[in-house]
Amino acid sequence: MNTATLPFFRFLAACIVVFFHFGKEIEWYPQVPDVFKAGSLMVTFFFVLSGFLLYLGYSQKPFSWRQYIWKRLVKILPLYYLAFVISVGILFFFSTLSWYDFFRNLFCVQSWQPYPLTVNFTSWFVSALLFFYVIFPLILFFLKKIRPKGWLVLLAGMLLWAGTQWFAVKILNSGVSIGKFYWSATLLYYFPPFHLCSFLIGVCGAYCLMTWDLQVRNGGIFSVMTTCVLLSGVAMMVQLQPQMNKLVGLSLPFSVSFYAPLMLLLVWHLTLSRNSLLQLLAWPKFTILGGVSYALFILQGPLDKLDTYVLTPRHEMGSVTKFMVFFAVLLCVSFLAVWAEKAVAKRLARRLSRSSGSGCARS
């Protein structure tokens, strides 16, 4: 499978999330196309992509629980706890932080209860992702053991998605609330089971590609046009959200995995196609940018807190300059954090290999 273009789109999605959170103060923000302000849509893309790449990575090799758990934890928890420590330190000295919020963020279970944004507002994503990582081995075991037909797996994923959307529409348009706990704002947008269908659609999509034995194809102008049509289709659907709500007479759950099937189509095309445009987006430098996308996502909140409570050097800047400085600093900090994380991981790996080697020599 041709996954060389995926890092660019992962980085682009992370940038859109940052702009969605911190670009609102820019004067011309309302005139920006909605797709560049669709942070929730990008989260759906991340979940679909995670399920897709996980199955591709583990479907053709023996599965080891120990290696799997170690890789998943090392991949997301170091930066998660770096962001957690910075956020807790700032809140402790300059604001307020309850022990309840401290412990549920410490154990990464904040997305399972109301108000999950109290410490680091992007960390709910990691809380949900850990849940998906826990259940993935069971899904992998089932698919390897049963070997169902690809279309049946895809149909099951789509039915789960349709059921999730039906239930989300019911809650979103019912106005159900318990005290200050509004289901539409907490249960829907952050509760992991409502995003599970995005992750599973990614897994189902990867399973179908492997089962159908589809191959990467070189394409010309028609393939380039298909890429542009798919990207334009995503942008158009986001831009027309108010019209879609008006057409059906209901508020649709756009932030709750609504675009997961469309994201799968896009990932399929990016994985199975090779054309001049995609070759440009597969530039190795873009792969490096893709490597810091998670750091951009998880560190934006702590860096904003650090600036607000401690540094405050940007307050007299214009809105555009203020955002550009913030994004540049965030990008540099993300590169530095990823570099440090990799350096520490390599050193730990060397020590482990030396200790295991000395143990073998003694035996």
N, C-alpha and C positions, 0 to 999 in steps of 0.2 A: 504494500500500500504506500502511496506517495503522501507522506505526512509533512513534507518539507515546508509547505505554506502555512501550516497550522500555527507555528509560533508567531508569525506576523499578525494573524487574526486574534490570537490570544492577547498580544500586546495592545492591539487596537482596542479590543474590548475593555482591557484594564484602563486605558486612557479615557475611554468614554465614561466609565464609572467615576473616575476622578473629576472629569469635567461636569458630570451630572451633580456631584456633591459640592463642588467648590467654584463652579463657573457662574453661579446664579447672580453674583454681584456685578457681572459685566453688563454694560448698558445694552449691548446688542444680543444678549442671551436669548430673549424671546424670538428673535428672528432666525436663530440657528435651527436647521432642520432637526426634527424631533429624534431622528435616529441617533444623532450625536449627543442626545440628552437621555437616551433610553438605558439608564443604568440597570434596571430590573431585567430588561431583555438580555443584556450581556451576562447577567448571572445565570439565566436559563442556558445560554450558550456554553458557559463554563461547566454546568452540570452535564449537559449532553456530551460535551467533549471529554469530560472525565470518564464517563461510562464507556464511551467509544474507545478511547485509548487504553483503558484498563483491560477491556476484553481483548483487544489486539495484542497487548503485551503478554497476557497470560494464557491465551487459548492454545498456543502451540508449544508449550513447554511444561515440564512437571511443576506442580504447585507445592511450595513449601510455606507452611503457615508462619514459621519463624522469619524467613526472609521477607515474606509479604508484609507482615506487621512492621518489621524493622524499616523497610523501605517507605511504607506509607507514613509512619510517624516521623522519620527523618525528613521527609519531603515537606511536611506542613507545620510541624510543631515548633521547631526552633524559632522561626520568624513569628509564629503566633505568640510564643511566650516572650519574645523580645518586645513585641507591640504591647503585650499585656503588662509587662513590668514598667514600661515607659508610661502607659496610661494610668496604671495604679499609682505610681509615684507622683504624677502631676495632680491627680484627683485627691490624693491623700494630703498634699501640702497646700493646694490652692482651691480645692472645691470640697465636695462631699462624696463619700463612698461607703455604702452599707456593707456589712459583712456578708449579707445574703448575695449581693451582686458580686462581691469579691470571690466567694467560693464557687458560685455557679459558672463564672468565667474561668476560674482556675481549673475546674474539671471539664470545661468546654461543653456544658450542657445548657447554655443560656437560651438557645433557640427553641427549647422544649417548653418554655414558660413565657408568660407575658413580659413585655418590655425587655427584649434581649439586647438593646443598643446602649446600655448604660455605661459600659467601660470603654470598649472599642466598637464602634457601630458597624464595622464590616466583619467582625469576628463571628457573627451568627452564621456566616457562610461556612466557616471551618467546622462549627458545631454540626451543621447539617452534613457536610462532606464526610466527617468521621463516621456518622451513622451509615452512609452509603458504603464506605470502605469496610465496615463491619459485616454488612450483609452481602457484599459482593462475592466472597468465597462460596457462599451457599448457592448463589445464582450460577456461578461458574461450575460448581460441582454438578448441579442439576443439568445444565446444558451439555456438559461433557458426558454425563451418565445416560441421559435420555436421548440426546441427539435428535430433537424434534426438527421438523421442516422449518426452513427459514421464514416462510410466509406465515406459519402459525405463531412463531415467536414474535414477529413484527405485529401481527394482529393482536396478540395478547398485550403487547406494549401500548398499542393505540387504544385498545379498549380501556386499559387502566388510565391512560391520559384522558379519554373522553369522560370516564367516571369522575376523575378528579376535577375536570372543568365543570361538569354538571353540578357537583357539590359546591365548588367555589362560587359559581354563579348564584346558587341558592343563598349562600351565606352573604355574599357581597351585596345582594339586593334585598335582604331581609331586614337589615338594620338591627340585627341581634346584638345585644350588649348585656354584660353583667357588671353592673357598677361602672367603673371606668375601663373595663376590659372590653374593647371592641374587637369582635372576631375578625372583621375585615382588615383591621390594621395590624394585628399581632398574629393570630392563628394562621391566617391565610398567607401573609407575606413572608413569614419567617419559620413557620412550623415545618420541620423536615419532611413528614409524609406528603405534604402538598407539593414538594419539589422532587419527590422520589421518582415520579413518572418521567421527568426530564432525564435523570440519570439512567433509568431503565430503558428509555427510548434510545439513548446512546449505546447501551450494551446490546440491545436488540438489533440496532443498525449495524454494528460491527459483526455480530453473529451472522446476519444475513450476507454480508460481503464475503465472509469466510466460507459459508455454506454454499453460496452460489458460485464461488470461485471466480469472482470478477477480477479483471486485470486492469492495470493502469493503461490508459490509451493516450497516445499523442494526438493532439488535435490542432486544427488551424483556426481560421476565422470563426467557424461555427462554434467551436469550443470557447473561444474568447467571448463571443456573443452570449453563450449560455452562462458564463461566469458573470457577465455584466447584468444579464436579466435576473439572475438569482439575487445578486446583491441589491439591485434596484427594487426587486420585489419585496425584500426585507424592509428596505427604507420606506417604500410606499405603504406597506401595511402599518408600519409605526406611525407614519404621517397621517394616515386615515383613521386612526383610532376613534376620534370623536364621531366621525361619520358611521363607523361600524356600530358603535354604541347606539346611535340614533336609529340606525336601520333595524336593529333587533329590539329596540326599546328597553334594553337592559344595560347595566354596567358589566362589561366583559372583564374577566380576570387576567388582564394583559401581563401583570407582574407575577402571575402564578403559573408558570410553565405553559402559557398559552401558545407561545411560538416554538415549542419543542419540536414538533414535526417539521416545521420549516427550517429550523436549525439543523436537523438531521439531513434534510435534502442538501443543504449547503455543505455540510461536512462530507457527505457522500461525493458530491461533485469535486470538492477540493482534494479528496483522497484518491479518486479514480481518474482524474483528468490531469493532463500536462499540456499547457499551451504557453505562448509567449508571455502573457500577463501573469500567469501563475509562476512561471520560471523567474520573472522579475521579483515577485513577492517571496520567492524561496531563497533570495539572496542571503548568504551566510550571516551577514550583519544583522538581518532581521531575526535570525535564530537566536542571536545573543540578546536582542531586545525581548524576545519571547521568554527568555530565561528569567527576566526580572518582573514579569507581569504579576506573579503572585505577591512579590514584595511590594510592588506599587499598590496592589489592592489592600493588603493587610496593614501597611505602614502609613497610609494617608491620614487616618484618624489620629494616631499618636503624634504625628508631625504637626497636624493642625492644632492639637492641644498644646504642644510644646511652644508653638508660635504665639498662640493666644494668651497663655498664662505666664510664659517665661521670657520669650525673646521680643515679641511685638515690634519687629523692625519694619514691617510692611504696611503699618496702619496709615501712613501718610502717602502711600503710593496710589496711583490710579488703579482702577479695577482690573484692567487688562494686565498692566505691569505686575500687579499684586499676584494675579493667578499664574502668570508665566514664571515669576520668581519661585512661587510655591511649587509649581510642577517641576522646574529645573532642580530645585533642592531635593524634592521627593525622588526624582530619577537618580540623582547622584547618591543619595542615601540608600536607595534600593540596590544599586550596583555594588556599593560598599558592603551592604549586609549580605548579599548573595556571595560575594567574593569571600568574606569572612566565614560564612557558613560552609562553603566548599573547602576552605583551607582547614577548618577544624575537623570536618568529616574525613578528609584525607589523612590527617594526623591520627585520628582515632582508628581509622582502618589500618594504618601501618602498625600501630601499637597492638591491635588485636591480632594481626597476622604474625607479628614477632612473638607474642605470647603463645599463640597456638603452635608456632614452629618450635619454640623452646620446649613446649609440653610434649610434642611428638618426639623430639630428640631425647628427652629424659625417659620416655616410655620405651 
